[in-house]
Amino acid sequence: MSQHNNTDTKKVDMTMPDLGPIVEDSNQEVTHAEVAQREIRRRVSPWQWGVILIIAGILAAGFGVDIFSLPELQKLLPIPTAITAPEATRPPNVPEGALQAILVRVVDGDTIEATIGGQQLTIRYVGIDTPERGEPGYKAASAANLELLGSGNLWLANDHTDKDRYGRLLRFIYTDVGVFVNEQMIAQGWAQPLEFKPDVTKAVEFRKLATEAAQARRGFWSGESAVDGAMAYALVTKATPLRVGPGRDFDTNVSLLPGMTMSVYAKDGSGRWLQIRTPDRLGGWVSTSAVDLNVPLKDVPVGDVAIQDLSNGE
């Protein structure tokens, strides 16, 4: 634009008024080019933008020219407003870093399938164990798991290990209202604690909850379920040695203290010894006189389960 001296008539370039230095918020000086860009955005009508889009399509098809990639035009295009979905509120008891997931199906009492970021994965609950398919209580534990999970989204938090040897994610499971599913499966009597180092952050808490469930006769500790019976569990009532075989002549592994809960797998022919597994996956035999059994002794099968099968607990 041009200006003559004070004696001449002042002429202004009508394409852009001479606004001089423009200040916003009393601090930042805005350039004339920026003002021009704002004016163009304000003055261009929707139908004019439509014409620009048609021309852009012709140039792109005929000459391979993308006019919208030109820096000069990008500055003049309307500024889009980003639309984002509201972030889910993480319940207070859910650890930081937990990921959201959508339940696909319940596999059993301690395993589910869920989608995380659009990918379907199998998740094994950390720190608990429930009956396997074919064992008493399998359906009851699965149903209890489903009821606790509810219908909302889930939050998955890890302890230390990411996956087990089968490729399943190892996680603590929380519902969108903060129900800690691993914990409640034990507290309600549908699961036993199961410890695989180094994933033992909740081990002490889970053992305490199992003892309380046993003493209160909750879930399987009542000796039954509404679906398919109850897994055999035992509560140590007096200090007793854990032996490598059914009888006092067998060596002792450790001494079990009152209050410990155990899963029961078999009895010997005399019915005086039970084959059990402790929360830390020690397998062996204990005297029936030292434990409180949740089911009638006659319901425990006679047998001898391989120690490696007891210690796996997967």
Sequence and secondary structure as in RCSB ss.txt:
>XXXX:A:sequence
MSQHNNTDTKKVDMTMPDLGPIVEDSNQEVTHAEVAQREIRRRVSPWQWGVILIIAGILAAGFGVDIFSLPELQK
LLPIPTAITAPEATRPPNVPEGALQAILVRVVDGDTIEATIGGQQLTIRYVGIDTPERGEPGYKAASAANLELLG
SGNLWLANDHTDKDRYGRLLRFIYTDVGVFVNEQMIAQGWAQPLEFKPDVTKAVEFRKLATEAAQARRGFWSGES
AVDGAMAYALVTKATPLRVGPGRDFDTNVSLLPGMTMSVYAKDGSGRWLQIRTPDRLGGWVSTSAVDLNVPLKDV
PVGDVAIQDLSNGE
>XXXX:A:secstr
     TTS     TTS    SEEETTTEEE HHHHHHHHHHHH  HHHHHHHHHHHHHHHHHH   GGGSHHHHH
HS              TTS TT EEEEEEEEEETTEEEEEETTEEEEEEETTEE   TTSTTHHHHHHHHHHHH 
SS EEEE  S SB TTS EEEEEEETT  BHHHHHHHTTS EE  BTTB TTHHHHHHHHHHHHHHT GGGGT  
TTT    EEEE S EEEESSSSTTS EEEEE TT EEEEEEE TTSSEEEEE TT  EEEEEGGGEEESS GGGS
 B    HHHHHH  
